[in-house]
Amino acid sequence: MKILALETSTELCSAALWHDGKIDAREVLAGQRNSELLLPMVEALLAANNLAARDLNGVAFGAGPGAFTGVRIACGVAQGIAFGIDVPVVAIGTLMAVAEAAGAPRVVCCLDARMGEVYHAAYERRGDGWHEVHAPGLYKPAAVPALPAGKWTACGGGFAAFRDELSARYAGSIERVIDGVIPHAHEIAVLGARQFLRGDTLDAAEALPLYVRNKVALRVDER
């Protein structure tokens, strides 16, 4: 099985190829250049593995939440490739990708959503997959959902941006905080391959970003 994975929900632009259990990945800090860099990255990745797009069995993408433009880019490129070669897609939540990267059995993930808020979710490892304890949501740091009893690993840029508020909210629940964990195409590929194997796929036309937030900026009177 050959799955192309795309992730552009942050300033890191990344693409990965799942090829029968092996992963080849490319990534670069793109800033605002995700749309410019992603397709050439995909072409280089396929060429390095002696593949053409028509050899793919499916496309996985980081659906969000994250930067609005970024999640639209990954979704749009995934749809375009999938339409062109008539293969299904899978949409992978970026917070679940963060949990996968953390490598811990219980993970609470927070990404900085700006405007004094965080994108938040919590997951518990079950077998080779994840049980969703708290679905992705948008919260003020002091109002994130309480965690079930037990020790949790925390990760994501939200814990760097709002460390004091989140540490106070989760006092006694957090065993450790892993800094610098963001979504990568590598984890999108791992999670996407599992989803493809379960047959949990979408037609390209059904693929949608997961925004969580509908508002992207504060009004002048709210600043």
ABEGO torsion letter per residue (X at the ends): XBBBBBBAABABBBBBBBBGGBBBBBBBBAEAAAAAAAAAAAAAAAAAAGBBAAABAEBBBBAOBEBAAAAAAAAAAAAAAAAAAGBBBBBBBAAAAAAAAAGBABBBBBBBAEGGBBBBBBBBBBEABBBBABBBBBBBAAABBBBBBEBBBBBEAAAAAAAAAAAAAABGABABBBBGBBBBAAAAAAAAAAAAAAGBBBBAAABBBBAGBABABBBAAAX
